[in-house]
Amino acid sequence: MTTFRSNGKLLITGEYVVLDGAVSLALPTKYGQSLTVEKTSKSGIQWTAYDNENKIWLKVFFKIDDLLLKSAVSSLSSISEEEDSLLKILQTANSLNPILLQESNGFNVTTNLDFPKNWGLGTSSTLINNIAQWFNIDAYKLLQLTFGGSGYDIAAAQHNNAITYELSNEKSNVLNVEFNPIFQEELFFVHLNRKQNSRDSIQHYRDQSKTELQQNITKISGLTSQFLICESLKEFELLIEIHETIISKIINTPKVKSELFQDFDGAIKSLGGWGGDFVLATGAEDAKNYFREKGYNTIIPFTEMAI
Protein backbone atom coordinates (compact mmCIF):
# COMPACT_ATOMS: atom_id res chain seq x y z
CA MET A 1 0.00 0.00 0.00
CA THR A 2 1.33 3.40 -1.03
CA THR A 3 -0.01 6.85 -0.19
CA PHE A 4 0.61 10.09 -2.08
CA ARG A 5 -0.40 13.56 -0.94
CA SER A 6 -0.65 16.97 -2.59
CA ASN A 7 -1.23 20.44 -1.17
CA GLY A 8 -4.09 22.72 -2.07
CA LYS A 9 -3.41 26.21 -3.44
CA LEU A 10 -4.25 29.88 -3.27
CA LEU A 11 -3.04 32.37 -5.87
CA ILE A 12 -2.21 35.59 -4.03
CA THR A 13 -1.01 37.66 -7.00
CA GLY A 14 -1.14 37.30 -10.75
CA GLU A 15 -4.63 35.97 -11.38
CA TYR A 16 -5.35 35.79 -15.13
CA VAL A 17 -1.94 37.20 -16.13
CA VAL A 18 -0.19 34.13 -14.71
CA LEU A 19 -1.34 32.44 -17.93
CA ASP A 20 0.77 34.83 -19.97
CA GLY A 21 3.97 34.88 -17.98
CA ALA A 22 3.46 37.22 -15.04
CA VAL A 23 5.52 36.34 -11.97
CA SER A 24 2.88 35.33 -9.46
CA LEU A 25 2.78 34.48 -5.78
CA ALA A 26 1.13 31.20 -4.78
CA LEU A 27 0.56 29.70 -1.35
CA PRO A 28 0.35 25.95 -0.83
CA THR A 29 -2.29 25.25 1.82
CA LYS A 30 -2.32 22.95 4.81
CA TYR A 31 -5.47 21.50 3.29
CA GLY A 32 -4.93 18.98 0.50
CA GLN A 33 -5.80 15.57 -0.85
CA SER A 34 -4.27 12.11 -0.45
CA LEU A 35 -4.40 9.08 -2.71
CA THR A 36 -3.77 5.55 -1.45
CA VAL A 37 -3.06 2.67 -3.83
CA GLU A 38 -3.21 -1.02 -3.03
CA LYS A 39 -2.54 -3.78 -5.55
CA THR A 40 -5.24 -6.44 -5.94
CA SER A 41 -5.70 -9.69 -7.84
CA LYS A 42 -8.89 -8.42 -9.52
CA SER A 43 -8.26 -6.89 -12.93
CA GLY A 44 -9.19 -3.21 -13.07
CA ILE A 45 -9.29 -0.23 -10.75
CA GLN A 46 -11.77 0.14 -7.92
CA TRP A 47 -11.87 3.86 -7.17
CA THR A 48 -13.43 5.32 -4.03
CA ALA A 49 -13.31 9.04 -3.27
CA TYR A 50 -14.08 10.44 0.19
CA ASP A 51 -14.83 14.05 1.01
CA ASN A 52 -13.66 15.98 4.07
CA GLU A 53 -16.48 14.47 6.16
CA ASN A 54 -15.35 10.95 5.23
CA LYS A 55 -18.40 10.45 3.02
CA ILE A 56 -18.11 8.74 -0.36
CA TRP A 57 -18.74 11.20 -3.17
CA LEU A 58 -17.52 9.02 -6.04
CA LYS A 59 -17.27 5.24 -6.38
CA VAL A 60 -16.56 3.59 -9.69
CA PHE A 61 -14.88 0.51 -11.16
CA PHE A 62 -12.85 0.77 -14.36
CA LYS A 63 -11.90 -2.29 -16.39
CA ILE A 64 -8.34 -2.32 -17.67
CA ASP A 65 -9.70 -2.16 -21.23
CA ASP A 66 -11.42 1.12 -20.36
CA LEU A 67 -8.08 2.59 -19.36
CA LEU A 68 -6.34 1.46 -22.53
CA LEU A 69 -8.86 3.13 -24.82
CA LYS A 70 -7.86 6.49 -26.27
CA SER A 71 -11.45 7.62 -26.67
CA ALA A 72 -13.88 8.35 -23.87
CA VAL A 73 -15.91 5.29 -24.83
CA SER A 74 -15.98 2.71 -22.07
CA SER A 75 -17.82 -0.38 -20.98
CA LEU A 76 -19.71 1.66 -18.38
CA SER A 77 -23.40 1.60 -19.22
CA SER A 78 -23.81 5.15 -17.93
CA ILE A 79 -21.11 7.52 -16.80
CA SER A 80 -21.32 10.72 -14.76
CA GLU A 81 -19.33 13.85 -15.48
CA GLU A 82 -17.02 13.07 -12.54
CA GLU A 83 -16.47 9.48 -13.70
CA ASP A 84 -15.81 10.60 -17.27
CA SER A 85 -13.29 13.19 -16.10
CA LEU A 86 -11.47 10.66 -13.93
CA LEU A 87 -11.47 8.09 -16.72
CA LYS A 88 -9.86 10.56 -19.13
CA ILE A 89 -7.17 11.45 -16.58
CA LEU A 90 -6.34 7.78 -16.02
CA GLN A 91 -6.34 7.08 -19.76
CA THR A 92 -3.96 9.99 -20.31
CA ALA A 93 -1.71 8.92 -17.43
CA ASN A 94 -1.59 5.42 -18.88
CA SER A 95 -0.64 6.79 -22.29
CA LEU A 96 2.32 8.57 -20.66
CA ASN A 97 3.39 5.44 -18.74
CA PRO A 98 1.69 2.23 -19.93
CA ILE A 99 4.05 0.02 -17.92
CA LEU A 100 2.27 0.57 -14.59
CA LEU A 101 -0.97 -1.11 -15.62
CA GLN A 102 0.86 -3.85 -17.50
CA GLU A 103 2.74 -4.93 -14.38
CA SER A 104 -0.29 -5.42 -12.13
CA ASN A 105 -3.70 -7.03 -12.35
CA GLY A 106 -5.52 -4.25 -10.61
CA PHE A 107 -5.70 -1.69 -7.83
CA ASN A 108 -7.89 -0.44 -5.04
CA VAL A 109 -7.53 3.35 -5.02
CA THR A 110 -8.86 5.61 -2.28
CA THR A 111 -8.74 9.40 -2.26
CA ASN A 112 -9.37 11.62 0.76
CA LEU A 113 -10.02 15.34 0.68
CA ASP A 114 -9.44 17.32 3.84
CA PHE A 115 -11.31 20.42 2.62
CA PRO A 116 -14.84 20.89 1.23
CA LYS A 117 -15.02 20.49 -2.53
CA ASN A 118 -16.59 23.93 -2.98
CA TRP A 119 -13.68 25.74 -1.35
CA GLY A 120 -11.77 25.92 -4.62
CA LEU A 121 -8.44 24.91 -3.10
CA GLY A 122 -7.62 22.43 -5.85
CA THR A 123 -9.71 19.27 -5.90
CA SER A 124 -8.60 18.71 -9.51
CA SER A 125 -4.98 19.86 -9.24
CA THR A 126 -4.29 17.75 -6.16
CA LEU A 127 -5.83 14.76 -7.94
CA ILE A 128 -3.73 15.36 -11.06
CA ASN A 129 -0.54 15.63 -9.01
CA ASN A 130 -1.32 12.51 -6.98
CA ILE A 131 -2.07 10.45 -10.08
CA ALA A 132 1.13 11.76 -11.70
CA GLN A 133 3.11 10.61 -8.64
CA TRP A 134 1.46 7.20 -8.80
CA PHE A 135 2.22 6.76 -12.51
CA ASN A 136 5.66 8.39 -12.11
CA ILE A 137 4.96 10.93 -14.87
CA ASP A 138 5.23 14.71 -15.31
CA ALA A 139 2.27 16.31 -13.52
CA TYR A 140 2.49 19.46 -15.65
CA LYS A 141 2.19 17.40 -18.82
CA LEU A 142 -0.73 15.45 -17.40
CA LEU A 143 -2.44 18.75 -16.54
CA GLN A 144 -1.94 20.17 -20.02
CA LEU A 145 -3.33 17.03 -21.66
CA THR A 146 -6.41 17.06 -19.45
CA PHE A 147 -7.66 20.26 -17.76
CA GLY A 148 -5.07 22.73 -19.05
CA GLY A 149 -4.10 25.92 -17.21
CA SER A 150 -0.98 27.75 -16.15
CA GLY A 151 0.29 24.99 -13.86
CA TYR A 152 0.77 27.15 -10.76
CA ASP A 153 -1.62 24.87 -8.89
CA ILE A 154 0.58 21.86 -9.68
CA ALA A 155 3.60 23.76 -8.39
CA ALA A 156 1.73 24.53 -5.17
CA ALA A 157 0.72 20.88 -4.86
CA GLN A 158 4.39 19.91 -4.91
CA HIS A 159 5.84 22.51 -2.54
CA ASN A 160 5.65 23.02 1.19
CA ASN A 161 6.37 26.74 1.21
CA ALA A 162 5.32 29.88 -0.63
CA ILE A 163 6.47 30.04 -4.24
CA THR A 164 6.67 32.44 -7.13
CA TYR A 165 5.52 30.95 -10.38
CA GLU A 166 6.31 32.09 -13.91
CA LEU A 167 5.27 30.43 -17.15
CA SER A 168 7.93 31.15 -19.77
CA ASN A 169 7.99 29.52 -23.21
CA GLU A 170 5.66 26.83 -21.85
CA LYS A 171 8.17 26.07 -19.11
CA SER A 172 7.26 26.42 -15.44
CA ASN A 173 9.75 28.44 -13.40
CA VAL A 174 9.18 27.90 -9.69
CA LEU A 175 11.11 29.60 -6.88
CA ASN A 176 10.81 28.97 -3.15
CA VAL A 177 10.25 32.28 -1.38
CA GLU A 178 9.70 33.57 2.14
CA PHE A 179 6.23 34.95 2.71
CA ASN A 180 5.80 35.31 6.46
CA PRO A 181 4.68 38.91 6.91
CA ILE A 182 5.05 40.28 10.42
CA PHE A 183 1.38 41.29 10.26
CA GLN A 184 0.14 37.82 9.28
CA GLU A 185 -2.06 37.68 12.39
CA GLU A 186 -4.14 40.36 10.70
CA LEU A 187 -4.60 38.41 7.47
CA PHE A 188 -7.43 35.96 6.96
CA PHE A 189 -9.38 34.21 4.21
CA VAL A 190 -13.15 34.41 3.77
CA HIS A 191 -15.10 31.94 1.66
CA LEU A 192 -17.77 33.72 -0.40
CA ASN A 193 -19.46 30.56 -1.68
CA ARG A 194 -20.83 32.16 -4.83
CA LYS A 195 -19.73 30.74 -8.13
CA GLN A 196 -19.55 33.18 -11.02
CA ASN A 197 -19.35 32.67 -14.76
CA SER A 198 -15.98 34.15 -15.71
CA ARG A 199 -16.40 33.70 -19.47
CA ASP A 200 -16.99 37.41 -20.15
CA SER A 201 -14.09 38.38 -17.87
CA ILE A 202 -11.73 36.04 -19.69
CA GLN A 203 -12.90 37.34 -23.08
CA HIS A 204 -12.32 40.95 -22.01
CA TYR A 205 -8.89 39.93 -20.76
CA ARG A 206 -8.12 38.30 -24.12
CA ASP A 207 -9.21 41.44 -25.97
CA GLN A 208 -6.22 43.37 -24.62
CA SER A 209 -3.66 44.51 -27.14
CA LYS A 210 -0.23 42.90 -26.92
CA THR A 211 1.16 46.19 -25.65
CA GLU A 212 -1.46 46.45 -22.89
CA LEU A 213 -0.93 42.82 -21.93
CA GLN A 214 2.82 43.21 -21.63
CA GLN A 215 2.44 46.38 -19.58
CA ASN A 216 0.07 44.63 -17.19
CA ILE A 217 2.34 41.59 -16.91
CA THR A 218 5.20 43.90 -15.97
CA LYS A 219 3.06 45.73 -13.40
CA ILE A 220 1.80 42.57 -11.74
CA SER A 221 5.25 40.97 -11.69
CA GLY A 222 6.55 44.07 -9.96
CA LEU A 223 3.71 43.98 -7.44
CA THR A 224 4.51 40.36 -6.66
CA SER A 225 8.02 41.42 -5.70
CA GLN A 226 6.59 44.19 -3.51
CA PHE A 227 4.23 41.77 -1.75
CA LEU A 228 7.24 39.67 -0.75
CA ILE A 229 9.22 42.53 0.82
CA CYS A 230 6.31 44.48 2.31
CA GLU A 231 6.93 45.31 5.99
CA SER A 232 3.72 46.98 7.15
CA LEU A 233 0.02 46.22 6.97
CA LYS A 234 -0.75 49.66 5.53
CA GLU A 235 1.69 49.09 2.68
CA PHE A 236 0.24 45.60 2.13
CA GLU A 237 -3.27 47.05 1.92
CA LEU A 238 -2.09 49.63 -0.61
CA LEU A 239 -0.52 46.89 -2.74
CA ILE A 240 -3.80 44.97 -2.61
CA GLU A 241 -5.70 48.05 -3.81
CA ILE A 242 -3.29 48.63 -6.70
CA HIS A 243 -3.42 44.96 -7.72
CA GLU A 244 -7.24 44.90 -7.54
CA THR A 245 -7.46 48.05 -9.67
CA ILE A 246 -5.27 46.59 -12.41
CA ILE A 247 -7.08 43.26 -12.61
CA SER A 248 -10.51 44.88 -12.34
CA LYS A 249 -9.72 47.01 -15.37
CA ILE A 250 -8.32 44.25 -17.58
CA ILE A 251 -11.21 41.85 -16.93
CA ASN A 252 -13.90 44.57 -16.78
CA THR A 253 -15.20 43.27 -13.46
CA PRO A 254 -15.92 45.28 -10.29
CA LYS A 255 -13.64 44.82 -7.31
CA VAL A 256 -15.20 42.52 -4.74
CA LYS A 257 -14.89 45.21 -2.05
CA SER A 258 -16.75 47.86 -4.05
CA GLU A 259 -19.37 45.32 -5.10
CA LEU A 260 -20.09 43.61 -1.76
CA PHE A 261 -18.22 45.23 1.12
CA GLN A 262 -18.00 48.98 0.51
CA ASP A 263 -18.13 49.84 4.22
CA PHE A 264 -15.34 47.45 5.24
CA ASP A 265 -12.40 49.29 6.83
CA GLY A 266 -9.67 46.88 5.75
CA ALA A 267 -8.50 45.67 2.35
CA ILE A 268 -10.01 42.78 0.40
CA LYS A 269 -8.30 40.93 -2.42
CA SER A 270 -9.93 38.51 -4.83
CA LEU A 271 -7.98 35.33 -5.44
CA GLY A 272 -7.69 32.96 -8.40
CA GLY A 273 -10.29 33.48 -11.08
CA TRP A 274 -12.25 36.25 -9.30
CA GLY A 275 -15.05 33.79 -8.72
CA GLY A 276 -16.90 32.88 -5.56
CA ASP A 277 -14.25 31.06 -3.61
CA PHE A 278 -11.90 32.65 -1.05
CA VAL A 279 -10.87 36.27 -0.73
CA LEU A 280 -7.98 37.60 1.35
CA ALA A 281 -8.93 40.26 3.91
CA THR A 282 -7.04 42.34 6.44
CA GLY A 283 -7.89 43.31 10.00
CA ALA A 284 -8.20 42.10 13.57
CA GLU A 285 -11.03 40.16 15.22
CA ASP A 286 -13.58 42.91 14.69
CA ALA A 287 -12.90 42.66 10.95
CA LYS A 288 -13.77 38.97 11.05
CA ASN A 289 -16.98 39.83 12.90
CA TYR A 290 -17.89 42.16 10.04
CA PHE A 291 -18.03 39.19 7.68
CA ARG A 292 -19.80 36.96 10.19
CA GLU A 293 -22.53 39.55 10.61
CA LYS A 294 -23.02 39.46 6.85
CA GLY A 295 -23.42 35.68 6.89
CA TYR A 296 -19.92 34.63 5.83
CA ASN A 297 -19.00 32.07 8.43
CA THR A 298 -16.09 30.25 6.80
CA ILE A 299 -13.21 32.43 7.95
CA ILE A 300 -9.72 30.96 8.15
CA PRO A 301 -6.72 32.82 9.60
CA PHE A 302 -3.64 33.06 7.40
CA THR A 303 -1.62 30.96 9.84
CA GLU A 304 -4.16 28.13 9.68
CA MET A 305 -4.38 28.14 5.88
CA ALA A 306 -0.85 28.64 4.58
CA ILE A 307 1.87 26.06 5.06
C-alpha positions as CSV (number, residue, x, y, z in Angstrom):
1,M,0.0,0.0,0.0
2,T,1.3,3.4,-1.0
3,T,0.0,6.9,-0.2
4,F,0.6,10.1,-2.1
5,R,-0.4,13.6,-0.9
6,S,-0.7,17.0,-2.6
7,N,-1.2,20.4,-1.2
8,G,-4.1,22.7,-2.1
9,K,-3.4,26.2,-3.4
10,L,-4.2,29.9,-3.3
11,L,-3.0,32.4,-5.9
12,I,-2.2,35.6,-4.0
13,T,-1.0,37.7,-7.0
14,G,-1.1,37.3,-10.8
15,E,-4.6,36.0,-11.4
16,Y,-5.4,35.8,-15.1
17,V,-1.9,37.2,-16.1
18,V,-0.2,34.1,-14.7
19,L,-1.3,32.4,-17.9
20,D,0.8,34.8,-20.0
21,G,4.0,34.9,-18.0
22,A,3.5,37.2,-15.0
23,V,5.5,36.3,-12.0
24,S,2.9,35.3,-9.5
25,L,2.8,34.5,-5.8
26,A,1.1,31.2,-4.8
27,L,0.6,29.7,-1.4
28,P,0.3,25.9,-0.8
29,T,-2.3,25.2,1.8
30,K,-2.3,23.0,4.8
31,Y,-5.5,21.5,3.3
32,G,-4.9,19.0,0.5
33,Q,-5.8,15.6,-0.9
34,S,-4.3,12.1,-0.4
35,L,-4.4,9.1,-2.7
36,T,-3.8,5.5,-1.4
37,V,-3.1,2.7,-3.8
38,E,-3.2,-1.0,-3.0
39,K,-2.5,-3.8,-5.5
40,T,-5.2,-6.4,-5.9
41,S,-5.7,-9.7,-7.8
42,K,-8.9,-8.4,-9.5
43,S,-8.3,-6.9,-12.9
44,G,-9.2,-3.2,-13.1
45,I,-9.3,-0.2,-10.8
46,Q,-11.8,0.1,-7.9
47,W,-11.9,3.9,-7.2
48,T,-13.4,5.3,-4.0
49,A,-13.3,9.0,-3.3
50,Y,-14.1,10.4,0.2
51,D,-14.8,14.1,1.0
52,N,-13.7,16.0,4.1
53,E,-16.5,14.5,6.2
54,N,-15.3,11.0,5.2
55,K,-18.4,10.5,3.0
56,I,-18.1,8.7,-0.4
57,W,-18.7,11.2,-3.2
58,L,-17.5,9.0,-6.0
59,K,-17.3,5.2,-6.4
60,V,-16.6,3.6,-9.7
61,F,-14.9,0.5,-11.2
62,F,-12.8,0.8,-14.4
63,K,-11.9,-2.3,-16.4
64,I,-8.3,-2.3,-17.7
65,D,-9.7,-2.2,-21.2
66,D,-11.4,1.1,-20.4
67,L,-8.1,2.6,-19.4
68,L,-6.3,1.5,-22.5
69,L,-8.9,3.1,-24.8
70,K,-7.9,6.5,-26.3
71,S,-11.5,7.6,-26.7
72,A,-13.9,8.4,-23.9
73,V,-15.9,5.3,-24.8
74,S,-16.0,2.7,-22.1
75,S,-17.8,-0.4,-21.0
76,L,-19.7,1.7,-18.4
77,S,-23.4,1.6,-19.2
78,S,-23.8,5.2,-17.9
79,I,-21.1,7.5,-16.8
80,S,-21.3,10.7,-14.8
81,E,-19.3,13.8,-15.5
82,E,-17.0,13.1,-12.5
83,E,-16.5,9.5,-13.7
84,D,-15.8,10.6,-17.3
85,S,-13.3,13.2,-16.1
86,L,-11.5,10.7,-13.9
87,L,-11.5,8.1,-16.7
88,K,-9.9,10.6,-19.1
89,I,-7.2,11.4,-16.6
90,L,-6.3,7.8,-16.0
91,Q,-6.3,7.1,-19.8
92,T,-4.0,10.0,-20.3
93,A,-1.7,8.9,-17.4
94,N,-1.6,5.4,-18.9
95,S,-0.6,6.8,-22.3
96,L,2.3,8.6,-20.7
97,N,3.4,5.4,-18.7
98,P,1.7,2.2,-19.9
99,I,4.0,0.0,-17.9
100,L,2.3,0.6,-14.6
101,L,-1.0,-1.1,-15.6
102,Q,0.9,-3.8,-17.5
103,E,2.7,-4.9,-14.4
104,S,-0.3,-5.4,-12.1
105,N,-3.7,-7.0,-12.4
106,G,-5.5,-4.3,-10.6
107,F,-5.7,-1.7,-7.8
108,N,-7.9,-0.4,-5.0
109,V,-7.5,3.3,-5.0
110,T,-8.9,5.6,-2.3
111,T,-8.7,9.4,-2.3
112,N,-9.4,11.6,0.8
113,L,-10.0,15.3,0.7
114,D,-9.4,17.3,3.8
115,F,-11.3,20.4,2.6
116,P,-14.8,20.9,1.2
117,K,-15.0,20.5,-2.5
118,N,-16.6,23.9,-3.0
119,W,-13.7,25.7,-1.3
120,G,-11.8,25.9,-4.6
121,L,-8.4,24.9,-3.1
122,G,-7.6,22.4,-5.8
123,T,-9.7,19.3,-5.9
124,S,-8.6,18.7,-9.5
125,S,-5.0,19.9,-9.2
126,T,-4.3,17.7,-6.2
127,L,-5.8,14.8,-7.9
128,I,-3.7,15.4,-11.1
129,N,-0.5,15.6,-9.0
130,N,-1.3,12.5,-7.0
131,I,-2.1,10.5,-10.1
132,A,1.1,11.8,-11.7
133,Q,3.1,10.6,-8.6
134,W,1.5,7.2,-8.8
135,F,2.2,6.8,-12.5
136,N,5.7,8.4,-12.1
137,I,5.0,10.9,-14.9
138,D,5.2,14.7,-15.3
139,A,2.3,16.3,-13.5
140,Y,2.5,19.5,-15.6
141,K,2.2,17.4,-18.8
142,L,-0.7,15.5,-17.4
143,L,-2.4,18.8,-16.5
144,Q,-1.9,20.2,-20.0
145,L,-3.3,17.0,-21.7
146,T,-6.4,17.1,-19.4
147,F,-7.7,20.3,-17.8
148,G,-5.1,22.7,-19.1
149,G,-4.1,25.9,-17.2
150,S,-1.0,27.7,-16.2
151,G,0.3,25.0,-13.9
152,Y,0.8,27.2,-10.8
153,D,-1.6,24.9,-8.9
154,I,0.6,21.9,-9.7
155,A,3.6,23.8,-8.4
156,A,1.7,24.5,-5.2
157,A,0.7,20.9,-4.9
158,Q,4.4,19.9,-4.9
159,H,5.8,22.5,-2.5
160,N,5.6,23.0,1.2
161,N,6.4,26.7,1.2
162,A,5.3,29.9,-0.6
163,I,6.5,30.0,-4.2
164,T,6.7,32.4,-7.1
165,Y,5.5,31.0,-10.4
166,E,6.3,32.1,-13.9
167,L,5.3,30.4,-17.2
168,S,7.9,31.2,-19.8
169,N,8.0,29.5,-23.2
170,E,5.7,26.8,-21.9
171,K,8.2,26.1,-19.1
172,S,7.3,26.4,-15.4
173,N,9.7,28.4,-13.4
174,V,9.2,27.9,-9.7
175,L,11.1,29.6,-6.9
176,N,10.8,29.0,-3.2
177,V,10.2,32.3,-1.4
178,E,9.7,33.6,2.1
179,F,6.2,35.0,2.7
180,N,5.8,35.3,6.5
181,P,4.7,38.9,6.9
182,I,5.1,40.3,10.4
183,F,1.4,41.3,10.3
184,Q,0.1,37.8,9.3
185,E,-2.1,37.7,12.4
186,E,-4.1,40.4,10.7
187,L,-4.6,38.4,7.5
188,F,-7.4,36.0,7.0
189,F,-9.4,34.2,4.2
190,V,-13.2,34.4,3.8
191,H,-15.1,31.9,1.7
192,L,-17.8,33.7,-0.4
193,N,-19.5,30.6,-1.7
194,R,-20.8,32.2,-4.8
195,K,-19.7,30.7,-8.1
196,Q,-19.5,33.2,-11.0
197,N,-19.4,32.7,-14.8
198,S,-16.0,34.2,-15.7
199,R,-16.4,33.7,-19.5
200,D,-17.0,37.4,-20.1
201,S,-14.1,38.4,-17.9
202,I,-11.7,36.0,-19.7
203,Q,-12.9,37.3,-23.1
204,H,-12.3,40.9,-22.0
205,Y,-8.9,39.9,-20.8
206,R,-8.1,38.3,-24.1
207,D,-9.2,41.4,-26.0
208,Q,-6.2,43.4,-24.6
209,S,-3.7,44.5,-27.1
210,K,-0.2,42.9,-26.9
211,T,1.2,46.2,-25.6
212,E,-1.5,46.4,-22.9
213,L,-0.9,42.8,-21.9
214,Q,2.8,43.2,-21.6
215,Q,2.4,46.4,-19.6
216,N,0.1,44.6,-17.2
217,I,2.3,41.6,-16.9
218,T,5.2,43.9,-16.0
219,K,3.1,45.7,-13.4
220,I,1.8,42.6,-11.7
221,S,5.3,41.0,-11.7
222,G,6.6,44.1,-10.0
223,L,3.7,44.0,-7.4
224,T,4.5,40.4,-6.7
225,S,8.0,41.4,-5.7
226,Q,6.6,44.2,-3.5
227,F,4.2,41.8,-1.8
228,L,7.2,39.7,-0.8
229,I,9.2,42.5,0.8
230,C,6.3,44.5,2.3
231,E,6.9,45.3,6.0
232,S,3.7,47.0,7.1
233,L,0.0,46.2,7.0
234,K,-0.7,49.7,5.5
235,E,1.7,49.1,2.7
236,F,0.2,45.6,2.1
237,E,-3.3,47.0,1.9
238,L,-2.1,49.6,-0.6
239,L,-0.5,46.9,-2.7
240,I,-3.8,45.0,-2.6
241,E,-5.7,48.0,-3.8
242,I,-3.3,48.6,-6.7
243,H,-3.4,45.0,-7.7
244,E,-7.2,44.9,-7.5
245,T,-7.5,48.1,-9.7
246,I,-5.3,46.6,-12.4
247,I,-7.1,43.3,-12.6
248,S,-10.5,44.9,-12.3
249,K,-9.7,47.0,-15.4
250,I,-8.3,44.2,-17.6
251,I,-11.2,41.9,-16.9
252,N,-13.9,44.6,-16.8
253,T,-15.2,43.3,-13.5
254,P,-15.9,45.3,-10.3
255,K,-13.6,44.8,-7.3
256,V,-15.2,42.5,-4.7
257,K,-14.9,45.2,-2.1
258,S,-16.7,47.9,-4.1
259,E,-19.4,45.3,-5.1
260,L,-20.1,43.6,-1.8
261,F,-18.2,45.2,1.1
262,Q,-18.0,49.0,0.5
263,D,-18.1,49.8,4.2
264,F,-15.3,47.4,5.2
265,D,-12.4,49.3,6.8
266,G,-9.7,46.9,5.8
267,A,-8.5,45.7,2.3
268,I,-10.0,42.8,0.4
269,K,-8.3,40.9,-2.4
270,S,-9.9,38.5,-4.8
271,L,-8.0,35.3,-5.4
272,G,-7.7,33.0,-8.4
273,G,-10.3,33.5,-11.1
274,W,-12.2,36.2,-9.3
275,G,-15.1,33.8,-8.7
276,G,-16.9,32.9,-5.6
277,D,-14.2,31.1,-3.6
278,F,-11.9,32.7,-1.0
279,V,-10.9,36.3,-0.7
280,L,-8.0,37.6,1.3
281,A,-8.9,40.3,3.9
282,T,-7.0,42.3,6.4
283,G,-7.9,43.3,10.0
284,A,-8.2,42.1,13.6
285,E,-11.0,40.2,15.2
286,D,-13.6,42.9,14.7
287,A,-12.9,42.7,11.0
288,K,-13.8,39.0,11.1
289,N,-17.0,39.8,12.9
290,Y,-17.9,42.2,10.0
291,F,-18.0,39.2,7.7
292,R,-19.8,37.0,10.2
293,E,-22.5,39.5,10.6
294,K,-23.0,39.5,6.8
295,G,-23.4,35.7,6.9
296,Y,-19.9,34.6,5.8
297,N,-19.0,32.1,8.4
298,T,-16.1,30.3,6.8
299,I,-13.2,32.4,7.9
300,I,-9.7,31.0,8.1
301,P,-6.7,32.8,9.6
302,F,-3.6,33.1,7.4
303,T,-1.6,31.0,9.8
304,E,-4.2,28.1,9.7
305,M,-4.4,28.1,5.9
306,A,-0.8,28.6,4.6
307,I,1.9,26.1,5.1
